[in-house]
Amino acid sequence: MISQGIKSACPYCGVGCGVVTKQSEIIGDVSHPTNRGALCVKGSSLAASMSQPNRLLYPQIKGEVVEWDQATSQIAETISRVIAESGPEAIGMYLSGQLLTEDYYVANKLMKGFIGSSHVDTNSRLCMASAVAAHNRAFGEDIVATNYSDLDNTDLIVLVGSNLAWTHPIVFKRIQQAKKQNPLLKIVVIDPRKTVTAEQSDLHLALANDTDIDIYNGLIRYLTENNAVDRDFIDQVTEGFDALQQEVMKDKYSLLEVSKSSGIAIEQLAIFYQWMKEAPRAVTVFCQGVNQASCGTDKANSIINSHLVSGKIAKQGCGPFSITGQPNAMGGREVGGFANQLAVHRGFDDDSISQVKVFWQAPNIATKAGHKAVDLFKSVENGDIRVLWIMATNPVISMPDNEQVRRALEKCEYVIVSDITPESDTAAYADCLLPAAAWGEKSGMVTNSERMMSRQRAFTVMPGEVKADWQMICDVANKLGFSKAFDYQSEADIFREHAALSGINNSTDLLFDISCLALLSDDDYQTWQPQQWPLSSIGNRVFEQHNNLPLFSTPTRKAQLVVTPSPTENTLSNVMLAQDVSQSIFWLNTGRQRDQWHTMTRTGHVPVLAQSEVEPSLYIHPTSAKHVGLVDGGFVCIESLESYQDLDKHLARVVFDSTLSQQQVFMSMHWAGKYGAKSAINQSVIVACDPISGQPSFKSAQVKLTPISMEFHGVSLGDIPAKLDYEYASFQTYQNEHYQHKGIWRYAGNVCFDKTALLRSLSGSKQQYLLVEQKWGFALVQLAKVINPDAKLNTTAIHLFSDQPINVDITTLVNSVNQPFVMTDVLEALGCQHSKQTLVCSCFQITDLMIEQAIVTNNITSLSDLTKQLKCGTNCGTCLPQVERHFSESQQLIPTVQL
């Protein structure tokens, strides 16, 4: 039962949209300043996502259900024993940006203050650690220097390494609206792929791998040579310009040389540089394409440098804008969730250690930084960390070289996993599995990408014996003997303490100080309205002002210009890549799909979110595919060049994509669990980390591609016929009015399928089967009397088998399942060839074929009439360029009338 009228925050990306419950729906909150009622397709599907297929409801030890007291007692006893034997640093934690601020705070306090181990890191390390490091280097503190409102009032928006239309649709909708209000606003996209975001830009710069620093050092050189740097601003509020200028004036940063290294036409590059020179105001939004690199911190600092030298920062419509991927990645940064942070933006210097120790009354406070994510799991594998507690994340899929993570968890003496499902890839390695509260059941604070603190609120009861993460942490802390320090009665208690701790910053130059909220009443906490920090900021200005100039958090109160040398001499050049294509070696770029979330534990079971990419797919330019011998719709084996193990080979379906360069391939990182764990792309991601931030590179691996010809292909709708122990298997959730809570299995293998053995295995079953031979193979139609013995037979499942890729129209076939068996209907469905359709609008499930049919049938002659009739493009706006393209292409299909 959902309580009505409860306001909360969306649990997906870092945009931080407000939502409100309404009957059985969850809709956008029109009063929330972030989204003003708008939601993307994931946000619009929140109600459906809450119906977890297999919910973890009770604690388990070694797969057996136990009482909470037994589970927490065993955890505490194990931690105490291991500390006695190996010291506190044998204990580790791996947290998540999906935790709430209060969960994060309690976990960090227990580990760093009371257990005495700083080996606690978070999956945010994989997303924006490089941005954090860059902020600290430039500003003296992890400060996002921009607000969403700056996007409404600027002259130039540059999107770097961000497919914003897919990954942060509501922010992109804001940009679309700003463009509509101000047609002179220019949008530049710097991305190797021509994404949906790039399609809507005024200028797309398709850069070569890891050449961002060349581009931005070249920009600073261009601004310097054209007298477009703000000398007064540089002199008064920055340090380090002379050293930076010495770097950027090197020959390799000339317009011509940057054009060569980046692969961008010199004319296009010059346009971008000129626009940056002439724009009175500019905002640069950057995301994973910048952060997820072995030089990610330098990339981010090169962007920040460009804003500092041009004076386009700390004023309305200006600044570098790091946008986060998770709902509370910022909240985790605030409490100290990183291994190299202590708490409240403090590191492990003596003064910070002393102040935090006194505040917490911490008996065993950690005194040095711990292992960052990659090193954390290496330490687990080598036995230095003997106990590991993983909360709300799935590192077996999300980490690079995830086979190493599997080895580490297999060897780990004691693994604790807190999650909402026992079916995650990581949960399989748990010695102790704890049922965590899901979104909608728990309450707390989250901070979005623009430092906006919003409340997530519970609007449904916790099922079974589920607990909030902070509660289970406190239970363990109490049994470890720390009951006084963890005697919280509510989330509000924890938040007040977190706010009070931030008060140690009020005598410093740090901006993170929310200590005025330490006396927040329970009622005020419950009725909290979204609010940004710094709480004392005036208008749109983030940094404190002195004589109308910004003051930063550095010892001198001046921003630091960081020298960022080009990494291109250490990376693959375009020439090398071009030569390697003939050897089937490509640059692998990984990223997100529009409709899925991380490793699919939250979204994989939602039918409406499973339509845009129905199985694991590798996207490749058609010309490159021809060189390798790949065919559209066939299988490819992806093999990391960094490994010599067969475990690092996996399969995917080939999809031709002419928007890619001929040197790169792309694959989404979501596939996990039953949905496609055998195709988890991070198996092939090299473990190369930024030396400053420790963030892994997910977008620069070299892979070898090999075409695979399968001996056997299968598709099952309904119950699977046998164990799917094949080289390739994926699952797509599918649902229509009569096909509920099931899906579509696709599988293939290199062993010839034995039809006789299959039929023999099915004999004796109470089910009846009809064998239908087809030109492409054969089908088994599963029949049963599902209501009573006298009822008609229903088609309960259909299984297709062939020695060739199956080209049947699955959508048509699904309509025959869970329906009364009619021979002619089934035969017609089996003979219906696949008509390839592309989902254009996820919000309203509109395909390209539906757009074409609507235009031709109804003689639609305007884009507005099309969107009005089908609604496509009218919700989040992500699909608008595709709708426009299909509308334009379909106009020629309308027959002209001769008069």
HELIX and SHEET records of a PDB file:
HELIX    1   1 VAL A   41  SER A   44  1                                   4    
HELIX    2   2 LEU A   46  SER A   49  1                                   4    
HELIX    3   3 TRP A   68  SER A   86  1                                  19    
HELIX    4   4 PRO A   88  ALA A   90  5                                   3    
HELIX    5   5 THR A  101  ASN A  108  1                                   8    
HELIX    6   6 LYS A  109  ILE A  115  3                                   7    
HELIX    7   7 ASN A  123  LEU A  126  5                                   4    
HELIX    8   8 ALA A  129  PHE A  139  1                                  11    
HELIX    9   9 TYR A  148  ASP A  152  1                                   5    
HELIX   10  10 LEU A  164  THR A  167  1                                   4    
HELIX   11  11 PRO A  169  GLN A  181  1                                  13    
HELIX   12  12 VAL A  196  GLU A  199  1                                   4    
HELIX   13  13 ASP A  212  GLU A  225  1                                  14    
HELIX   14  14 ARG A  231  VAL A  237  1                                   7    
HELIX   15  15 PHE A  241  VAL A  248  1                                   8    
HELIX   16  16 ASP A  251  TYR A  253  5                                   3    
HELIX   17  17 LEU A  255  SER A  262  1                                   8    
HELIX   18  18 ILE A  266  GLU A  278  1                                  13    
HELIX   19  19 GLN A  288  ASN A  291  1                                   4    
HELIX   20  20 GLY A  296  SER A  310  1                                  15    
HELIX   21  21 ALA A  329  VAL A  335  1                                   7    
HELIX   22  22 ASP A  350  TRP A  360  1                                  11    
HELIX   23  23 ALA A  373  GLU A  381  1                                   9    
HELIX   24  24 PRO A  395  SER A  398  1                                   4    
HELIX   25  25 ASN A  402  LYS A  411  1                                  10    
HELIX   26  26 ALA A  427  TYR A  429  5                                   3    
HELIX   27  27 ASP A  469  LYS A  479  1                                  11    
HELIX   28  28 SER A  483  PHE A  486  5                                   4    
HELIX   29  29 GLU A  491  LEU A  501  1                                  11    
HELIX   30  30 SER A  502  ASN A  505  5                                   4    
HELIX   31  31 SER A  515  LEU A  517  5                                   3    
HELIX   32  32 ASP A  522  GLN A  526  1                                   5    
HELIX   33  33 THR A  568  ASN A  570  5                                   3    
HELIX   34  34 ASN A  574  VAL A  581  1                                   8    
HELIX   35  35 PRO A  607  LEU A  609  5                                   3    
HELIX   36  36 PRO A  622  VAL A  628  1                                   7    
HELIX   37  37 ASP A  646  ASP A  648  5                                   3    
HELIX   38  38 GLY A  673  GLY A  676  1                                   4    
HELIX   39  39 ALA A  677  SER A  679  5                                   3    
HELIX   40  40 ILE A  681  SER A  684  5                                   4    
HELIX   41  41 LYS A  755  LEU A  762  1                                   8    
HELIX   42  42 ILE A  810  VAL A  814  1                                   5    
HELIX   43  43 MET A  823  LEU A  830  1                                   8    
HELIX   44  44 ASP A  848  ASN A  858  1                                  11    
HELIX   45  45 LEU A  863  LEU A  870  1                                   8    
HELIX   46  46 LEU A  880  GLN A  891  1                                  12    
SHEET    1   A 3 LYS A   7  ALA A   9  0                                        
SHEET    2   A 3 GLY A  18  LYS A  22 -1                                        
SHEET    3   A 3 GLU A  25  GLY A  28 -1                                        
SHEET    1   B 7 GLU A  64  VAL A  65  0                                        
SHEET    2   B 7 GLN A  60  ILE A  61 -1                                        
SHEET    3   B 7 CYS A 432  PRO A 435 -1                                        
SHEET    4   B 7 TYR A 414  ASP A 419  1                                        
SHEET    5   B 7 VAL A 387  MET A 391  1                                        
SHEET    6   B 7 ILE A  91  LEU A  95  1                                        
SHEET    7   B 7 VAL A 120  THR A 122  1                                        
SHEET    1   C 5 LEU A 203  LEU A 205  0                                        
SHEET    2   C 5 LYS A 186  ILE A 190  1                                        
SHEET    3   C 5 LEU A 156  VAL A 160  1                                        
SHEET    4   C 5 ALA A 282  PHE A 286  1                                        
SHEET    5   C 5 GLY A 319  SER A 322  1                                        
SHEET    1   D 2 THR A 238  GLU A 239  0                                        
SHEET    2   D 2 ALA A 559  GLN A 560  1                                        
SHEET    1   E 3 GLY A 444  THR A 447  0                                        
SHEET    2   E 3 MET A 452  GLN A 456 -1                                        
SHEET    3   E 3 GLN A 531  GLN A 532 -1                                        
SHEET    1   F 2 GLN A 545  HIS A 546  0                                        
SHEET    2   F 2 LEU A 549  PRO A 550 -1                                        
SHEET    1   G 7 ILE A 585  GLY A 591  0                                        
SHEET    2   G 7 GLN A 664  SER A 668  1                                        
SHEET    3   G 7 SER A 617  ILE A 620 -1                                        
SHEET    4   G 7 LYS A 649  PHE A 656  1                                        
SHEET    5   G 7 PHE A 635  SER A 640 -1                                        
SHEET    6   G 7 ALA A 701  ILE A 708 -1                                        
SHEET    7   G 7 ILE A 585  GLY A 591 -1                                        
SHEET    1   H 6 TYR A 728  TYR A 734  0                                        
SHEET    2   H 6 LYS A 742  GLY A 749 -1                                        
SHEET    3   H 6 PHE A 712  LEU A 717 -1                                        
SHEET    4   H 6 ASN A 794  SER A 802 -1                                        
SHEET    5   H 6 GLY A 777  ALA A 784 -1                                        
SHEET    6   H 6 GLN A 768  GLN A 774 -1                                        
SHEET    1   I 5 TYR A 728  TYR A 734  0                                        
SHEET    2   I 5 LYS A 742  GLY A 749 -1                                        
SHEET    3   I 5 PHE A 712  LEU A 717 -1                                        
SHEET    4   I 5 ASN A 794  SER A 802 -1                                        
SHEET    5   I 5 GLN A 819  PRO A 820 -1                                        
SHEET    1   J 2 LEU A 839  CYS A 841  0                                        
SHEET    2   J 2 ILE A 846  THR A 847 -1                                        
END                                                                             
